[in-house]
């Protein structure tokens, strides 16, 4: 299913083709004929995205709502419609064909509000918003996560928690931050949740810009830019089961979280049990180190005491020897 970056990019590209211009609308397939005829000839006022939802506004107040679902495509095409085209939007310069959407609906202006209310904070909308609104959306995400006891890998797929994250981004975000996907969402502290929000914004923005998901650091493979990374090397964890981790070479594991496949590196994303064992080892090591230091300190103190005693003894002996010599000298003079 296309994730948020794809829909935001789609809205931007549709605006480049149609915003503030009249569109020709048709439904070659016939399933959206009534809706297409209603917006045919209207001026498009613009498209916008809410997570994975696309919303188009038209001059008469009509609102187009599209959700691509698992198999939907909305692409720029040439020539006559081919196949089951639900909706074609066209101008003299370009055609856009919609195929296989999960939702293709036309409604009144309040439809846009309903779509907006159906999803949670959207990192890409927050990035484009004012500072206060952006901060409010970040806070809303953090508070929503803190209310959920389910695995963080499941919470990230809840569009009421964060809009636009899908199966690819959830695996990649958690890998980058070193978070086990099975960790309860409410077990993460505020700083970890804020890092998750900020990283989501950063990665979705890059995905929209590149029109593809690329999460791997280009420097890791000796590439100059994220755009130059070839297919197959763009992701850290997603669909890389049993392949060596790009960071530590540990084989990537395949899990199931929220009924969906999930990938993680057991070394880079240690489980709570592993963390406890590691912490216990570190604590034990610290205790051993502290004990060794105490022993060394005692040995040093003992050596100092011994040295002091030896020095004192030597001084006493030397003093006695000096006194004896003086007596002998005095005796000889007297004789």
BALOBA-1460 file (C-alpha; in Angstrom, 3 decimals):
// residues 335
<rec num="1" residu="x" x="0.000" y="0.000" z="0.000"/>
<rec num="2" residu="x" x="1.393" y="3.450" z="-0.894"/>
<rec num="3" residu="x" x="2.586" y="5.265" z="2.219"/>
<rec num="4" residu="x" x="2.193" y="8.928" z="3.094"/>
<rec num="5" residu="x" x="5.123" y="10.236" z="1.069"/>
<rec num="6" residu="x" x="3.587" y="8.812" z="-2.126"/>
<rec num="7" residu="x" x="0.213" y="10.500" z="-1.567"/>
<rec num="8" residu="x" x="1.770" y="13.856" z="-0.703"/>
<rec num="9" residu="x" x="3.923" y="13.623" z="-3.828"/>
<rec num="10" residu="x" x="0.838" y="12.656" z="-5.849"/>
<rec num="11" residu="x" x="-1.054" y="15.720" z="-4.557"/>
<rec num="12" residu="x" x="1.886" y="17.927" z="-5.514"/>
<rec num="13" residu="x" x="2.116" y="16.444" z="-9.016"/>
<rec num="14" residu="x" x="-1.641" y="16.697" z="-9.594"/>
<rec num="15" residu="x" x="-1.508" y="20.348" z="-8.554"/>
<rec num="16" residu="x" x="1.248" y="20.923" z="-11.100"/>
<rec num="17" residu="x" x="-1.058" y="19.530" z="-13.786"/>
<rec num="18" residu="x" x="-4.463" y="20.912" z="-12.781"/>
<rec num="19" residu="x" x="-4.479" y="23.521" z="-10.012"/>
<rec num="20" residu="x" x="-6.501" y="26.633" z="-10.974"/>
<rec num="21" residu="x" x="-7.382" y="25.226" z="-14.382"/>
<rec num="22" residu="x" x="-10.424" y="23.490" z="-15.846"/>
<rec num="23" residu="x" x="-10.334" y="19.716" z="-16.015"/>
<rec num="24" residu="x" x="-12.040" y="17.190" z="-18.201"/>
<rec num="25" residu="x" x="-13.257" y="14.262" z="-16.101"/>
<rec num="26" residu="x" x="-14.558" y="10.909" z="-17.297"/>
<rec num="27" residu="x" x="-14.985" y="7.344" z="-16.048"/>
<rec num="28" residu="x" x="-13.994" y="5.004" z="-18.892"/>
<rec num="29" residu="x" x="-14.784" y="2.014" z="-16.669"/>
<rec num="30" residu="x" x="-18.216" y="3.457" z="-15.873"/>
<rec num="31" residu="x" x="-18.117" y="2.881" z="-12.094"/>
<rec num="32" residu="x" x="-17.603" y="6.589" z="-11.310"/>
<rec num="33" residu="x" x="-19.628" y="8.070" z="-14.149"/>
<rec num="34" residu="x" x="-21.920" y="10.199" z="-11.971"/>
<rec num="35" residu="x" x="-19.049" y="11.696" z="-10.006"/>
<rec num="36" residu="x" x="-16.906" y="12.288" z="-13.076"/>
<rec num="37" residu="x" x="-19.722" y="14.060" z="-14.928"/>
<rec num="38" residu="x" x="-20.255" y="16.364" z="-11.943"/>
<rec num="39" residu="x" x="-16.665" y="17.663" z="-11.873"/>
<rec num="40" residu="x" x="-16.192" y="17.594" z="-15.651"/>
<rec num="41" residu="x" x="-15.441" y="21.130" z="-16.807"/>
<rec num="42" residu="x" x="-14.937" y="22.508" z="-13.302"/>
<rec num="43" residu="x" x="-11.858" y="24.410" z="-12.170"/>
<rec num="44" residu="x" x="-9.632" y="22.366" z="-9.886"/>
<rec num="45" residu="x" x="-8.805" y="24.358" z="-6.755"/>
<rec num="46" residu="x" x="-6.104" y="21.951" z="-5.659"/>
<rec num="47" residu="x" x="-5.268" y="18.562" z="-4.153"/>
<rec num="48" residu="x" x="-3.980" y="17.795" z="-0.655"/>
<rec num="49" residu="x" x="-3.015" y="14.708" z="1.308"/>
<rec num="50" residu="x" x="-3.986" y="13.507" z="4.771"/>
<rec num="51" residu="x" x="-1.726" y="10.554" z="5.485"/>
<rec num="52" residu="x" x="-2.690" y="7.948" z="2.881"/>
<rec num="53" residu="x" x="-5.815" y="9.844" z="1.770"/>
<rec num="54" residu="x" x="-5.937" y="12.122" z="-1.296"/>
<rec num="55" residu="x" x="-8.466" y="14.958" z="-1.398"/>
<rec num="56" residu="x" x="-9.248" y="17.134" z="-4.430"/>
<rec num="57" residu="x" x="-11.182" y="20.417" z="-4.296"/>
<rec num="58" residu="x" x="-13.254" y="21.828" z="-7.157"/>
<rec num="59" residu="x" x="-14.740" y="25.273" z="-7.764"/>
<rec num="60" residu="x" x="-18.404" y="24.288" z="-7.226"/>
<rec num="61" residu="x" x="-17.566" y="22.911" z="-3.769"/>
<rec num="62" residu="x" x="-17.326" y="19.268" z="-4.794"/>
<rec num="63" residu="x" x="-14.656" y="17.245" z="-2.996"/>
<rec num="64" residu="x" x="-12.967" y="14.159" z="-4.460"/>
<rec num="65" residu="x" x="-11.721" y="11.571" z="-1.964"/>
<rec num="66" residu="x" x="-9.330" y="8.827" z="-3.109"/>
<rec num="67" residu="x" x="-7.634" y="6.079" z="-1.114"/>
<rec num="68" residu="x" x="-5.463" y="3.850" z="-3.283"/>
<rec num="69" residu="x" x="-5.515" y="0.861" z="-0.932"/>
<rec num="70" residu="x" x="-3.328" y="-2.114" z="-1.812"/>
<rec num="71" residu="x" x="-3.578" y="-2.127" z="-5.595"/>
<rec num="72" residu="x" x="-4.655" y="1.386" z="-6.578"/>
<rec num="73" residu="x" x="-2.650" y="3.518" z="-9.002"/>
<rec num="74" residu="x" x="-3.100" y="7.153" z="-10.049"/>
<rec num="75" residu="x" x="-0.648" y="7.832" z="-12.851"/>
<rec num="76" residu="x" x="0.096" y="10.203" z="-15.667"/>
<rec num="77" residu="x" x="-0.637" y="8.518" z="-19.005"/>
<rec num="78" residu="x" x="-0.682" y="9.131" z="-22.744"/>
<rec num="79" residu="x" x="-3.256" y="8.246" z="-25.396"/>
<rec num="80" residu="x" x="-6.645" y="6.615" z="-24.926"/>
<rec num="81" residu="x" x="-7.575" y="4.923" z="-21.622"/>
<rec num="82" residu="x" x="-6.437" y="1.306" z="-21.346"/>
<rec num="83" residu="x" x="-8.025" y="-1.198" z="-18.970"/>
<rec num="84" residu="x" x="-10.275" y="-0.526" z="-15.989"/>
<rec num="85" residu="x" x="-9.820" y="3.221" z="-15.534"/>
<rec num="86" residu="x" x="-12.099" y="4.400" z="-12.732"/>
<rec num="87" residu="x" x="-11.423" y="8.098" z="-13.308"/>
<rec num="88" residu="x" x="-9.537" y="10.087" z="-15.899"/>
<rec num="89" residu="x" x="-8.634" y="13.716" z="-15.255"/>
<rec num="90" residu="x" x="-7.341" y="15.478" z="-18.349"/>
<rec num="91" residu="x" x="-6.260" y="18.765" z="-19.837"/>
<rec num="92" residu="x" x="-4.923" y="19.610" z="-23.274"/>
<rec num="93" residu="x" x="-1.427" y="18.707" z="-22.057"/>
<rec num="94" residu="x" x="-1.825" y="15.698" z="-19.775"/>
<rec num="95" residu="x" x="-3.981" y="12.748" z="-18.661"/>
<rec num="96" residu="x" x="-4.098" y="11.180" z="-15.199"/>
<rec num="97" residu="x" x="-5.742" y="7.739" z="-14.891"/>
<rec num="98" residu="x" x="-6.980" y="6.236" z="-11.624"/>
<rec num="99" residu="x" x="-7.125" y="2.439" z="-11.446"/>
<rec num="100" residu="x" x="-8.146" y="0.028" z="-8.692"/>
<rec num="101" residu="x" x="-8.650" y="2.441" z="-5.768"/>
<rec num="102" residu="x" x="-10.081" y="1.240" z="-2.475"/>
<rec num="103" residu="x" x="-12.056" y="4.507" z="-2.271"/>
<rec num="104" residu="x" x="-13.129" y="6.892" z="-5.016"/>
<rec num="105" residu="x" x="-15.895" y="9.148" z="-3.777"/>
<rec num="106" residu="x" x="-17.316" y="12.604" z="-4.464"/>
<rec num="107" residu="x" x="-18.984" y="14.666" z="-1.787"/>
<rec num="108" residu="x" x="-19.707" y="18.087" z="-0.353"/>
<rec num="109" residu="x" x="-17.083" y="20.335" z="1.306"/>
<rec num="110" residu="x" x="-17.519" y="18.627" z="4.688"/>
<rec num="111" residu="x" x="-16.102" y="15.419" z="3.176"/>
<rec num="112" residu="x" x="-12.618" y="16.966" z="3.422"/>
<rec num="113" residu="x" x="-13.187" y="17.613" z="7.130"/>
<rec num="114" residu="x" x="-14.338" y="14.028" z="7.661"/>
<rec num="115" residu="x" x="-11.203" y="12.707" z="5.987"/>
<rec num="116" residu="x" x="-8.999" y="15.017" z="8.055"/>
<rec num="117" residu="x" x="-10.730" y="13.923" z="11.266"/>
<rec num="118" residu="x" x="-10.324" y="10.238" z="10.398"/>
<rec num="119" residu="x" x="-6.535" y="10.319" z="10.769"/>
<rec num="120" residu="x" x="-4.025" y="11.348" z="13.409"/>
<rec num="121" residu="x" x="-1.126" y="13.782" z="13.119"/>
<rec num="122" residu="x" x="0.588" y="13.760" z="9.731"/>
<rec num="123" residu="x" x="4.348" y="14.537" z="9.878"/>
<rec num="124" residu="x" x="4.362" y="16.038" z="6.382"/>
<rec num="125" residu="x" x="1.398" y="18.316" z="7.073"/>
<rec num="126" residu="x" x="2.997" y="19.264" z="10.397"/>
<rec num="127" residu="x" x="6.247" y="20.169" z="8.629"/>
<rec num="128" residu="x" x="4.371" y="22.544" z="6.325"/>
<rec num="129" residu="x" x="2.353" y="24.071" z="9.185"/>
<rec num="130" residu="x" x="3.163" y="26.925" z="11.553"/>
<rec num="131" residu="x" x="5.566" y="26.229" z="14.392"/>
<rec num="132" residu="x" x="2.809" y="26.103" z="17.009"/>
<rec num="133" residu="x" x="0.648" y="23.711" z="14.976"/>
<rec num="134" residu="x" x="3.642" y="21.526" z="14.135"/>
<rec num="135" residu="x" x="4.525" y="21.274" z="17.815"/>
<rec num="136" residu="x" x="0.905" y="20.481" z="18.693"/>
<rec num="137" residu="x" x="0.908" y="17.578" z="16.218"/>
<rec num="138" residu="x" x="4.178" y="16.229" z="17.609"/>
<rec num="139" residu="x" x="2.708" y="16.379" z="21.113"/>
<rec num="140" residu="x" x="-0.481" y="14.649" z="19.938"/>
<rec num="141" residu="x" x="1.610" y="11.785" z="18.545"/>
<rec num="142" residu="x" x="3.614" y="11.421" z="21.760"/>
<rec num="143" residu="x" x="0.492" y="11.423" z="23.937"/>
<rec num="144" residu="x" x="-1.260" y="8.893" z="21.674"/>
<rec num="145" residu="x" x="1.719" y="6.527" z="21.881"/>
<rec num="146" residu="x" x="1.868" y="6.833" z="25.666"/>
<rec num="147" residu="x" x="-1.750" y="5.647" z="25.867"/>
<rec num="148" residu="x" x="-1.059" y="2.451" z="23.947"/>
<rec num="149" residu="x" x="0.206" y="-0.742" z="25.538"/>
<rec num="150" residu="x" x="0.448" y="-2.568" z="22.206"/>
<rec num="151" residu="x" x="3.805" y="-3.141" z="20.507"/>
<rec num="152" residu="x" x="5.335" y="-0.020" z="19.005"/>
<rec num="153" residu="x" x="5.498" y="-1.874" z="15.688"/>
<rec num="154" residu="x" x="1.708" y="-2.187" z="15.798"/>
<rec num="155" residu="x" x="1.053" y="1.345" z="17.060"/>
<rec num="156" residu="x" x="2.889" y="2.877" z="14.109"/>
<rec num="157" residu="x" x="0.386" y="1.279" z="11.710"/>
<rec num="158" residu="x" x="-2.539" y="2.913" z="13.533"/>
<rec num="159" residu="x" x="-3.415" y="5.877" z="11.306"/>
<rec num="160" residu="x" x="-5.102" y="7.601" z="14.266"/>
<rec num="161" residu="x" x="-1.711" y="7.623" z="16.026"/>
<rec num="162" residu="x" x="0.370" y="8.814" z="13.067"/>
<rec num="163" residu="x" x="-0.878" y="9.275" z="9.509"/>
<rec num="164" residu="x" x="1.081" y="7.987" z="6.542"/>
<rec num="165" residu="x" x="3.315" y="5.324" z="8.096"/>
<rec num="166" residu="x" x="3.047" y="1.866" z="6.546"/>
<rec num="167" residu="x" x="4.866" y="-1.442" z="6.710"/>
<rec num="168" residu="x" x="8.075" y="-0.221" z="5.076"/>
<rec num="169" residu="x" x="8.579" y="2.918" z="7.122"/>
<rec num="170" residu="x" x="7.719" y="1.302" z="10.458"/>
<rec num="171" residu="x" x="10.437" y="-1.346" z="9.970"/>
<rec num="172" residu="x" x="12.997" y="1.209" z="8.832"/>
<rec num="173" residu="x" x="12.286" y="3.858" z="11.478"/>
<rec num="174" residu="x" x="12.567" y="1.359" z="14.330"/>
<rec num="175" residu="x" x="15.785" y="-0.059" z="12.897"/>
<rec num="176" residu="x" x="17.416" y="3.362" z="12.611"/>
<rec num="177" residu="x" x="16.508" y="4.194" z="16.211"/>
<rec num="178" residu="x" x="17.507" y="0.744" z="17.511"/>
<rec num="179" residu="x" x="14.055" y="0.019" z="18.945"/>
<rec num="180" residu="x" x="12.720" y="-3.542" z="19.172"/>
<rec num="181" residu="x" x="9.337" y="-3.530" z="17.346"/>
<rec num="182" residu="x" x="7.821" y="-5.671" z="20.129"/>
<rec num="183" residu="x" x="8.520" y="-3.006" z="22.766"/>
<rec num="184" residu="x" x="5.227" y="-1.681" z="24.215"/>
<rec num="185" residu="x" x="4.560" y="1.795" z="22.810"/>
<rec num="186" residu="x" x="3.994" y="3.218" z="26.282"/>
<rec num="187" residu="x" x="7.384" y="1.871" z="27.441"/>
<rec num="188" residu="x" x="9.187" y="4.468" z="25.320"/>
<rec num="189" residu="x" x="9.989" y="7.725" z="27.074"/>
<rec num="190" residu="x" x="9.202" y="11.203" z="25.747"/>
<rec num="191" residu="x" x="12.651" y="11.709" z="24.247"/>
<rec num="192" residu="x" x="12.484" y="8.412" z="22.341"/>
<rec num="193" residu="x" x="9.000" y="9.231" z="21.050"/>
<rec num="194" residu="x" x="10.116" y="12.681" z="19.971"/>
<rec num="195" residu="x" x="13.046" y="11.164" z="18.076"/>
<rec num="196" residu="x" x="10.591" y="8.760" z="16.410"/>
<rec num="197" residu="x" x="8.359" y="11.666" z="15.332"/>
<rec num="198" residu="x" x="11.278" y="13.755" z="14.057"/>
<rec num="199" residu="x" x="12.745" y="10.810" z="12.156"/>
<rec num="200" residu="x" x="9.335" y="10.070" z="10.615"/>
<rec num="201" residu="x" x="9.181" y="13.662" z="9.374"/>
<rec num="202" residu="x" x="12.708" y="13.519" z="8.005"/>
<rec num="203" residu="x" x="12.228" y="10.203" z="6.203"/>
<rec num="204" residu="x" x="8.782" y="11.030" z="4.785"/>
<rec num="205" residu="x" x="10.111" y="14.340" z="3.470"/>
<rec num="206" residu="x" x="12.987" y="12.541" z="1.762"/>
<rec num="207" residu="x" x="10.582" y="9.931" z="0.376"/>
<rec num="208" residu="x" x="8.345" y="12.638" z="-1.089"/>
<rec num="209" residu="x" x="11.324" y="14.408" z="-2.637"/>
<rec num="210" residu="x" x="12.800" y="11.246" z="-4.176"/>
<rec num="211" residu="x" x="9.397" y="9.677" z="-4.930"/>
<rec num="212" residu="x" x="10.706" y="6.464" z="-3.344"/>
<rec num="213" residu="x" x="11.668" y="5.198" z="0.101"/>
<rec num="214" residu="x" x="15.410" y="5.392" z="0.762"/>
<rec num="215" residu="x" x="16.448" y="5.113" z="4.403"/>
<rec num="216" residu="x" x="20.036" y="3.849" z="4.153"/>
<rec num="217" residu="x" x="22.808" y="6.372" z="4.787"/>
<rec num="218" residu="x" x="24.523" y="6.880" z="1.387"/>
<rec num="219" residu="x" x="27.946" y="6.915" z="3.052"/>
<rec num="220" residu="x" x="27.395" y="3.337" z="4.230"/>
<rec num="221" residu="x" x="27.736" y="2.048" z="0.688"/>
<rec num="222" residu="x" x="30.054" y="4.727" z="-0.635"/>
<rec num="223" residu="x" x="27.290" y="6.576" z="-2.509"/>
<rec num="224" residu="x" x="27.235" y="10.335" z="-2.988"/>
<rec num="225" residu="x" x="23.485" y="10.844" z="-2.476"/>
<rec num="226" residu="x" x="20.401" y="8.903" z="-1.403"/>
<rec num="227" residu="x" x="19.107" y="9.159" z="-4.969"/>
<rec num="228" residu="x" x="22.159" y="7.335" z="-6.317"/>
<rec num="229" residu="x" x="21.655" y="4.213" z="-4.148"/>
<rec num="230" residu="x" x="20.542" y="1.354" z="-6.445"/>
<rec num="231" residu="x" x="17.410" y="-0.712" z="-5.905"/>
<rec num="232" residu="x" x="18.072" y="-3.470" z="-3.394"/>
<rec num="233" residu="x" x="20.376" y="-1.334" z="-1.270"/>
<rec num="234" residu="x" x="17.970" y="1.390" z="-0.162"/>
<rec num="235" residu="x" x="16.529" y="-0.219" z="2.967"/>
<rec num="236" residu="x" x="18.053" y="-1.501" z="6.198"/>
<rec num="237" residu="x" x="15.529" y="-4.134" z="7.297"/>
<rec num="238" residu="x" x="12.338" y="-4.349" z="5.204"/>
<rec num="239" residu="x" x="12.128" y="-7.662" z="3.317"/>
<rec num="240" residu="x" x="15.744" y="-8.542" z="4.181"/>
<rec num="241" residu="x" x="15.078" y="-11.672" z="6.275"/>
<rec num="242" residu="x" x="18.211" y="-13.821" z="6.779"/>
<rec num="243" residu="x" x="20.373" y="-11.298" z="4.944"/>
<rec num="244" residu="x" x="23.277" y="-9.723" z="6.874"/>
<rec num="245" residu="x" x="22.522" y="-6.449" z="8.605"/>
<rec num="246" residu="x" x="24.108" y="-3.576" z="6.692"/>
<rec num="247" residu="x" x="25.484" y="-2.218" z="9.960"/>
<rec num="248" residu="x" x="26.633" y="-5.254" z="11.987"/>
<rec num="249" residu="x" x="26.317" y="-8.315" z="9.659"/>
<rec num="250" residu="x" x="23.885" y="-10.095" z="12.018"/>
<rec num="251" residu="x" x="21.143" y="-11.896" z="10.007"/>
<rec num="252" residu="x" x="17.897" y="-9.907" z="9.850"/>
<rec num="253" residu="x" x="14.957" y="-11.631" z="11.588"/>
<rec num="254" residu="x" x="11.397" y="-11.976" z="10.285"/>
<rec num="255" residu="x" x="8.616" y="-11.396" z="12.846"/>
<rec num="256" residu="x" x="4.875" y="-10.852" z="12.793"/>
<rec num="257" residu="x" x="3.540" y="-7.711" z="14.436"/>
<rec num="258" residu="x" x="-0.107" y="-6.628" z="14.196"/>
<rec num="259" residu="x" x="-0.766" y="-9.427" z="11.723"/>
<rec num="260" residu="x" x="1.842" y="-8.070" z="9.301"/>
<rec num="261" residu="x" x="5.371" y="-9.178" z="8.514"/>
<rec num="262" residu="x" x="8.041" y="-7.218" z="10.333"/>
<rec num="263" residu="x" x="11.830" y="-7.242" z="10.113"/>
<rec num="264" residu="x" x="14.465" y="-6.414" z="12.724"/>
<rec num="265" residu="x" x="18.144" y="-6.855" z="13.508"/>
<rec num="266" residu="x" x="18.464" y="-8.706" z="16.844"/>
<rec num="267" residu="x" x="21.771" y="-6.971" z="17.507"/>
<rec num="268" residu="x" x="20.948" y="-3.396" z="16.472"/>
<rec num="269" residu="x" x="17.413" y="-3.644" z="17.938"/>
<rec num="270" residu="x" x="17.900" y="-5.670" z="21.138"/>
<rec num="271" residu="x" x="14.851" y="-7.035" z="22.909"/>
<rec num="272" residu="x" x="13.974" y="-6.069" z="26.482"/>
<rec num="273" residu="x" x="15.383" y="-9.406" z="27.698"/>
<rec num="274" residu="x" x="18.630" y="-8.832" z="25.817"/>
<rec num="275" residu="x" x="18.849" y="-5.307" z="27.190"/>
<rec num="276" residu="x" x="18.370" y="-6.631" z="30.734"/>
<rec num="277" residu="x" x="21.071" y="-9.259" z="30.208"/>
<rec num="278" residu="x" x="23.405" y="-6.646" z="28.754"/>
<rec num="279" residu="x" x="22.650" y="-4.266" z="31.617"/>
<rec num="280" residu="x" x="23.224" y="-7.081" z="34.134"/>
<rec num="281" residu="x" x="26.576" y="-7.919" z="32.521"/>
<rec num="282" residu="x" x="27.557" y="-4.265" z="32.534"/>
<rec num="283" residu="x" x="26.546" y="-3.975" z="36.193"/>
<rec num="284" residu="x" x="28.506" y="-7.127" z="37.064"/>
<rec num="285" residu="x" x="31.513" y="-5.814" z="35.157"/>
<rec num="286" residu="x" x="31.283" y="-2.486" z="36.966"/>
<rec num="287" residu="x" x="31.105" y="-4.273" z="40.315"/>
<rec num="288" residu="x" x="34.132" y="-6.402" z="39.445"/>
<rec num="289" residu="x" x="36.012" y="-3.321" z="38.321"/>
<rec num="290" residu="x" x="35.050" y="-1.502" z="41.527"/>
<rec num="291" residu="x" x="36.145" y="-4.518" z="43.612"/>
<rec num="292" residu="x" x="39.469" y="-4.657" z="41.786"/>
<rec num="293" residu="x" x="39.986" y="-0.955" z="42.432"/>
<rec num="294" residu="x" x="39.229" y="-1.429" z="46.135"/>
<rec num="295" residu="x" x="41.651" y="-4.362" z="46.308"/>
<rec num="296" residu="x" x="44.296" y="-2.355" z="44.475"/>
<rec num="297" residu="x" x="43.713" y="0.582" z="46.827"/>
<rec num="298" residu="x" x="44.087" y="-1.683" z="49.868"/>
<rec num="299" residu="x" x="47.267" y="-3.185" z="48.433"/>
<rec num="300" residu="x" x="48.617" y="0.285" z="47.757"/>
<rec num="301" residu="x" x="47.731" y="1.402" z="51.293"/>
<rec num="302" residu="x" x="49.394" y="-1.735" z="52.728"/>
<rec num="303" residu="x" x="52.507" y="-1.126" z="50.675"/>
<rec num="304" residu="x" x="52.617" y="2.468" z="51.868"/>
<rec num="305" residu="x" x="52.244" y="1.388" z="55.512"/>
<rec num="306" residu="x" x="54.940" y="-1.264" z="55.083"/>
<rec num="307" residu="x" x="57.222" y="1.241" z="53.380"/>
<rec num="308" residu="x" x="56.561" y="3.763" z="56.163"/>
<rec num="309" residu="x" x="57.363" y="1.164" z="58.831"/>
<rec num="310" residu="x" x="60.527" y="0.140" z="57.030"/>
<rec num="311" residu="x" x="61.554" y="3.779" z="56.718"/>
<rec num="312" residu="x" x="60.845" y="4.378" z="60.414"/>
<rec num="313" residu="x" x="62.802" y="1.270" z="61.367"/>
<rec num="314" residu="x" x="65.730" y="2.333" z="59.223"/>
<rec num="315" residu="x" x="65.685" y="5.775" z="60.813"/>
<rec num="316" residu="x" x="65.622" y="4.291" z="64.318"/>
<rec num="317" residu="x" x="68.458" y="1.923" z="63.450"/>
<rec num="318" residu="x" x="70.473" y="4.762" z="61.942"/>
<rec num="319" residu="x" x="69.816" y="6.906" z="65.018"/>
<rec num="320" residu="x" x="70.980" y="4.124" z="67.328"/>
<rec num="321" residu="x" x="74.085" y="3.582" z="65.254"/>
<rec num="322" residu="x" x="74.856" y="7.284" z="65.354"/>
<rec num="323" residu="x" x="74.337" y="7.412" z="69.129"/>
<rec num="324" residu="x" x="76.601" y="4.403" z="69.635"/>
<rec num="325" residu="x" x="79.337" y="5.970" z="67.527"/>
<rec num="326" residu="x" x="79.127" y="9.179" z="69.563"/>
<rec num="327" residu="x" x="79.466" y="7.273" z="72.839"/>
<rec num="328" residu="x" x="82.509" y="5.434" z="71.569"/>
<rec num="329" residu="x" x="84.093" y="8.676" z="70.433"/>
<rec num="330" residu="x" x="83.437" y="10.335" z="73.816"/>
<rec num="331" residu="x" x="84.898" y="7.345" z="75.686"/>
<rec num="332" residu="x" x="88.123" y="7.412" z="73.668"/>
<rec num="333" residu="x" x="88.600" y="11.122" z="74.284"/>
<rec num="334" residu="x" x="88.106" y="10.588" z="78.028"/>
<rec num="335" residu="x" x="90.777" y="7.929" z="78.147"/>
